[in-house]
Amino acid sequence: MTDFIIHFLICNLLISGMIGILFAIKKILKTHLTSRAQYNLWFLPMCLMAAPFISIRSDQIFSLYSWFAHSKNRATTGSNIVDTINPLNSPDTASDWMNDFTISVSSRTPSLIGMMLFGIWIIGILAMILLVLKSSVRLYRVKRSSLPLQNRKVRKLYKKCLEEMHIAKKIPIYSTAFLKSPVITGLFRPRIYLPIHLISDYESEKIRYMLLHELQHYRYKDNISNYLLLLAGILYWFNPFVWLAARAMRNDREVACDSAVLNMLDADSYQDYGFTLINFAEKISLSPFPFSSSLGGTIKQLEQRILNIATYKKPSSFRRIRSITLFAVTAIMFIGITPLLTSYAAADNKYHWDTSGQDISTLDLSGYFGQYDGSFVLYNLNSDHWSLYNMDMATTRTAPDSTYKIYDALFALEEDIITPEDSLISWNYEDYPFEIWEQDQTLQTAMSGSVNWYFETLDDQIGKDGIQSYIQEIGYGNQDTSADLSSYWMESSLKISPVEQVELLNAFYQNTFDFDPDNIQTVKDSLCLSASGAGTLYGKTGTGRVDGQDRNGWFIGFIETPDNTYFFSTNIQSETNATGSNAAKMTLSILSQLDLWQQ
């Protein structure tokens, strides 16, 4: 709730800026765009307004690109890793080190300010809905009181207008005493309502202009934009830029309809059409219904429309092509900004991985993951080749939990808080949920037992500023350590993706950080899980337990063989039973099937 409303407000700032830019673009390109193109431009910010509510991650557009890139790589790469892997029938690879010790954290409660902002937003929405319902009741009364048009001359004229515009659909026309200007309403069953006072002041040519104008609204499905504007007004009731855009869009829509009518008329009739607006300026007004289109408008809007009529010239083919081109360029700019506005982007939970030039193939591991959402990432150091399952989740950031302890230990070694020769920290005799935690710890025992208090002690001595500095130096995930010092890595502010885990393990292994090599080796030794003549397995599990439920399981590490090194990262997520030990079992089964590691 709090995250959404903060993100929504940030999106409003960007949307407001884009609306301002669009006003500037329209002013600059006014003479180069047709009236219809100027109106259609307003659909671009309308699309932006929908983006914050889209539940599908915008980054899937990058995933789509990656899918094509990976398909190409699979076709051109002679990798010995198969694309489809069947799960082992009964994998039993559990070891003692898989007992990942973790503690539960509570769900974060929304901040008071966030809840207040969300409440105010909802109250405003409800108020807007009440106004819409009020207008709906008024429209219903108009419908109930209106009668099918009886005037034979006007009915005959209306039929000619339908034929003139090649409209085959039967659009009923009604007369009413409760409207000042003609309106067309109805999305699926459109109707035209003609005020009685216009019929009584019958002038065939002027009524013809009005009918043609309303039918242009039907022809271009303008009632769809009415409902979109209505929805935007409800959701963005507090944003003045949205209201300005809505008013400008309605005015441009009327100008576009005027131009469409003028395009049907002879040049000699333009003046008469303009005089029709002037003569009825005192009688017509904005439609009282937000879901209808009418001939009317404010006096200022009518002045703009009359000016457009006075200077109107039928657009040439060149101007139409130029207008389409400029519209396309503007649309591309807006489409490019849309991914920044999705509801997931605000939390910075995606790693925008540059896959260009990468040698990547995909794996089908769905049989392994079963009930879990998750991903598997493998990097072959010698061949510089990536193998992945589920690209979207492989680039989605989540809390690192105990896997972060690899780098926490490294930072403490760099600060000389512990040393390769002396990493002992005495137990303070506090009660802990696991017996293995209630004893003195070295880095080796603390890493294998995932002893939280040991690493919290290291963090206390490094300090928050020091941790943040190191996090930024190595580029760890989203680099957000804003949460409490004792829990920023446990289902809290710090997040990292499986791909980034592998990249960091590679950087750690090759010491691109330029840290003390002895410190790198000390941490590496603490991660050693199993060794044989075929190679050595290094790794760290991590479990995110929230409100007593295991929801986020990690197993990351690398396999060092005599002639190569393979880095891997597995993440599983579920409402229950998503543990580091289950992620480890799954990983070892996959590595066994890939013939990279045998237990």
Phi, psi and omega in degrees: 000307181295315180301319182295313186293324177295315178298320180298319179293321177296318178299323179299322178298316180291319178298318179298318178298319180291326176295317176299318177297320180295321175302318180293317179299315180298322180291320181290320186261012186306316183281350183257351182249143173289163180299321180293321179294321178297321177291316182296336179301331182290344176289341179293308175294334175299321177294319178299323181294335179280335188303317182297344182258000181284124182279338178284134183295132179296335183291352176295342174295325175287325179296324178297317177299316182297324180300316178295319180296319181291322178300320179294318180296321180296328182283335187251349185260129178268055182283149178273007178266125184285156182277334181236128183236133176266141180293151174293148184294315182216072180294130178224079187241016183293142177229170182300324183293348179283350178287087186279112182276127181213162177241157183275143173245158180270150175300140179292130178276143180298145178289154182298317180296317179299318179294321179294315179297318179297319179296318178297318179299314180296319178299317177298319178299315180297321178296318179294321179296322177298319178296321178295317178298322178298316177295324178297320178296318179297318179295321179299320179294321177297317180298318182293327184269346183280158180231150174305139184303127184260335184296115186293323180295316180291322178297319178295319179296319180297319179297321178295323178295320177297317179294320181297327181263005177058043178259114183274335183293139178277108180254108183295149178236136185234158174250145181211152178260001187253013177231151179262338181222156178297143175222153171240132183219160181106123182277313182257333178233076185293147177221148174250133178246123183249122180300142182296325183294334176287324180291320181292329176268044192302119167226111192306315186292321180292319177293325177300315179301317181296317180294319177298321180297313181294324179289333174296323176300319178293317183302320182262013176052045183291342178292338174296316179295330177299316180290324176295317177296323178297315179295318178298319179296327179288311185285328183246039185300336185267354187262110182295331179293325178293320178294320177297317180296320180296318179294317179294323180295317179297319180293317178295328177295318179293320177297318179297321177291321175302314181296322179295322177292314180300326180294340178271343186262163170284155181302330180293341183268352183301317183296318180297321179297319178295318178296331177299316177296318182295314183296330182258009183302325182280342185262333185258155181207180175298145178295137178285357183247123182290349181252028178226161177243137184226170178284337190280185180173179177287166180300319180297319178294321178296324177298317179296320181293319179295323177297320178296320179294318183295330183253009187291136171224137180299128184294138177282168178299322180297317181293324178296315180296316179297320180296317179297319180296313180294323177297318180297318179298316179296320180297320179298321179297317180290322179297324180295331182272343186302317181302337180287348187255357183290159186294342180270338185292329185299324183281001180054045187262010177240140174263115182277085186283126177278101183269358180295131180082357180273145176265103189231136170231156181255152179242144174262099182245021184301330179294331178282318189282330173051246184286347186270144160275142181174187182207160176227133180232133179227134178234126178266111186296315184294316183271355182053047186240137178254140172233130186224150166241125177069080182302321183299312180284336178293337178251011177265129182276140175214170183298137182283339184051223190289347177296338179293338184299338176304312186275331175300316178296320181296319179297318181294323176295318179296330180272000182063023174289321166233162180230163177302330181274332185219100179243015184286132172232129185282143175289137182269011176068021171282155178280135178230159185290348182233136182297325182296338179279341187268063177195166176297148186230141165256173178301321181298311182287324180293325179288315181290328179266000180049052188280106185299316187296331179297312183284331173295323177296319177297316181297320180302323182278329176290320181087154184296319179296320179294317178298314181299321180297315179293319179302317180290324182297318181268353179069051185278107174051229181276357174060031184254104178249030187290339181286181182303144184299333183274353187214011186298339181261355183255095178048046184224226190284323183284130181219153181208151180262159177302322178297316178296325176302315181291318179299319179291321177299320177296315178295322177296313183299319181268000179052050174288351175287342184063038174275175178298122181304327178295325178291319176300314182295323179297314178294319179301316179298324181290344181265355184293125183251324183199146181218146176206181179296336181280340181157183182232136179256126176241144179183170178213131175269167175201139180230130175259108180253119182240125181052039176083000181247134179278109188245349186215111182244135181235148160214116180233156178166201180205156177247125181252114177251169181302334185235005181195169175223135180240128179253140183220158176208126177237133176229132176234145181222140179194170177289334179214156169065019175268086185250161175296324180294321177292323176297323180292316178302315180298317182296315181296325176295317179296314180297325177294316179296328178279359180061037179255335180205132179237136177269000000 
